[in-house]
Amino acid sequence: MKNEGSLDRILRTVIGVVAVIAAVATGGAWSVVWWLVAALALITAAVGFCPLYRLVGINTCKR
């Protein structure tokens, strides 16, 4: 069940791309953190579902 609207998914994609760029530009522990942020943002944008949203009862999907 999707709980992310279009704008939410676009913003997550942008954040994911920026995080990938930051991960490539940095090194060490910061690079790992940026890769994790990128993966989380891009995966949730791709599937349209955020587990944290479900826990707190947020739904940005207009259905």
N, C-alpha and C positions, 0 to 999 in steps of 0.2 A: 504494500500500500504506500503510495507516494505521499509525502508530506512537505514537499518543497515546490514552490511556484517557479515560474520562468525567471523572474528577476533574481530570486535567491540562487537558482542554478547558474545563471550567468555570472553573478558576483563570486560564487565559489570557484568557477572556472578561472576567472581573472586572478583571484587570490592564489589558486593552484599554480598558474603559469608564473606569476611573480615569485612564488616560493621556489619553483624550480630554478629560475634565474638566480635567486639569492643562494640556493644550495650549490650551484655551479661556481658562483663567484666567491663563496667563502670556503673555509676549510675546517677540519677538525670537528668538534662537537656541534658547532653551529650548523655545519653542513648537514649533519644527521637530523637535527631539529627541523631545519627547512625541508628536508626530504619527507619527513613524517607529516608536516603541515601540508605539503603539496599532495602527498598521497591521500590523506584524509579529505582534503577539499575536492580533489578531482574525482575520487571514487563516489563521494556523496552526491556530487553534481551529476555524474554519469547515471547513477541509479535513481536519483530523485528522492532519496530517503535518508533522513538523518536520525540516528538512534537517540541522540540527545533531545531533539525536538519531541520525539515520542514520549520520552520520560517526563518532560515538563509540560506536555500538552499543547505544543505549538504546531500549527499547520498553516503554511503559507500558500498551499495549493488551492486554487480557486474552484475546485470541483465541489 
